Amino acid sequence: MNTDKIYAEHIANEYAPKETTKVKQLKKLDNKAKLPANVFGYTFGIASALVLGVGMCLAMKVIGSGLGGMIAGIVIGVIGIVGCAVNYPLYGKLLAKGKAKYGSDIMRLAKEISEEE
């Protein structure tokens, strides 16, 4: 067994030009359509949950004290709840926008792939 030959082939494969298949192009377009909605959904959802948590801590007097802190906590908590509630509809709208933007290209490429086989 010639390990030098195997090693040389491995290195050569790393530098060889990669073929871009239609399936890979389709996956890239699909990811391109969904990525902005996913990033927004996760980021806005995490931020809203953190705001809700801060509001809960203030309302239960874990941080802060007095009636003013409790009222501020309730208001901040409601803002966090509203953020969590609107996150999914906003995600859906962004996803639909991305699908509309890349939908024709994805459908054309998918049709080409299905007709080849």
MARKEMAR-699577 format. One record per residue: residue in three letters; x, y, z of N, C-alpha, C in turn. Coordinates in steps of 0.05 Angstrom, whole numbers, plus 5000, padded with zeros to 4 digits. Example, Ala and Ser with C-alpha at 12.3 -4.5 7.8 and 13.67 -1.06 7.14 Angstrom:
BEGIN
ALA526448865156524649105156526449345156 SER525749555142527349795143525850015157 
END
This chain:
BEGIN
MET501749765000500050005000501850255000 ASN501450414980503150654977501750894990 THR502550965014501151185028501851455015 ASP504151475003504851734990502951784966 LYS502251574952500451604929497651694939 ILE496751564960494151634971494051924981 TYR496251994995496452275005496452474982 ALA497952414961498152594938495452624924 GLU493952404922491252414910489352584927 HIS489652554953487952704971488453004968 ILE490953074967491653364964490753464937 ALA491153304916490353384889487253424888 ASN485753254902482853284902481953544915 GLU483453644935482753894948483054124929 TYR484954114911485454334893484154314866 ALA482954084861481654044835479054214834 PRO478454324810475954484808473554314814 LYS471754424830469354284838467154324817 GLU465754104810463554124792461054224807 THR459654414796457254514808454854374794 THR453554194808451254054797448754224800 LYS446754154785444254294787442854264814 VAL443254034826442153984853443454164873 LYS446154204871447454384889446554674885 GLN446154744860445155014854442355054866 LEU440654844864437954854875438054884905 LYS439854734919440054764948441055044956 LYS442955154940443955424946441655624943 LEU440155604922437855794918435855764940 ASP435255514949433355474970434355604996 ASN436955565002438055695026438055995024 LYS438556095000438556384996435756505001 ALA433756354993431056444997430156445026 LYS431156245041430256215069432056345090 LEU434556405084436456505103435656765117 PRO434856975102434057225115431757195135 ALA429857035128427556985146428456835171 ASN430156635168431156485191432756655209 VAL434556815198436256995215434557185230 PHE432657315216430857505230429157365251 GLY428057135245426356995264427756915289 TYR430156805287431656735310432556975326 THR433557175313434557415326432357565341 PHE430157615327427957755339426657595361 GLY426457335357425257165378426957155403 ILE429557135400431257135424431157405438 ALA431257625422431157885435428457925449 SER426257835437423657865450423457705476 ALA424557465475424557295499426257415521 LEU428457535514430157675534428657915546 VAL427358065530425758295540423558195558 LEU422257985551420157865568421357775595 GLY423757655594425057565618425757795637 VAL426758005625427458245641424958355654 GLY422758365639420258465650419258295673 MET419558025670418757845691420457885716 CYS423057925712424757965735424058225750 LEU423458435735422658685747419958655761 ALA418058525748415358495760415458335785 MET417158135787417357965811419358065831 LYS420458305825422358445843424958285847 VAL425758125828428357985829430458195825 ILE430058375806431758605802429958855806 GLY431059055818429459295823427759255848 SER426359465856424659445879422459665877 GLY420459625893418259825894416159785873 LEU414059945876411759925858412460015830 GLY414260215828414960315801416460105785 GLY418259955798419659735785417759515776 MET415759465792413859255785412159345761 ILE411259585761409659685738411359695713 ALA413859785716415659785692416159505682 GLY416359315701416659035693414358925678 ILE411959005686409558915672409459025644 VAL410059285641410059415615412159285597 ILE414659245608416759125592416058835585 GLY414858695603414058415598411958405576 VAL410058585576407958595555409258655528 ILE411258835527412658885502414058635492 GLY415258485511416558225503414558025493 ILE412258015505410157825496409157905468 VAL408758155464407958255437410058175417 GLY412658215424414758145405414757855399 CYS414357685419414257395414411757325397 ALA409557465402407157395387407257475358 VAL408657695351408757775323411157655308 ASN412857515322415257405310414557205287 TYR412757025292412156825272410756945247 PRO408757125250407657245226409757405210 LEU411557545224413657695209415457495195 TYR416157275208417757075196416456965171 GLY413856915173412356815150412357005126 LYS412057265132412057465111414857475098 LEU416957475114419657485102420257235086 LEU419357005096419756755081418256765054 ALA415756855055414256875030415557075010 LYS416757285021418157475004420557354991 GLY422057195006424457054996423656844975 LYS421556704981420556494962419556624936 ALA418256854938417356994914419657094897 LYS421757184911424157294897425657074882 TYR425956844894427556634882425856404871 GLY423156424874421456204866421556124837 SER421656314819421756244790424356104783 ASP426556194794429156054789429155774800 ILE428055744824427955484837426155294821 MET423855394812422055224797423255144770 ARG424555334757425855274731428055064734 LEU429655094754431854904759430754634767 ALA428754624784427554374792426254234769 LYS425054384751423854264727426054144709 GLU428254284706430554184690431553924702 ILE431853914728432853674741430953444738 SER428353484741426453274739426153164710 GLU426653344691426453254663428853104654 GLU431153134667433652994659433452704665 GLU432052624686432052344695430152184680 
END
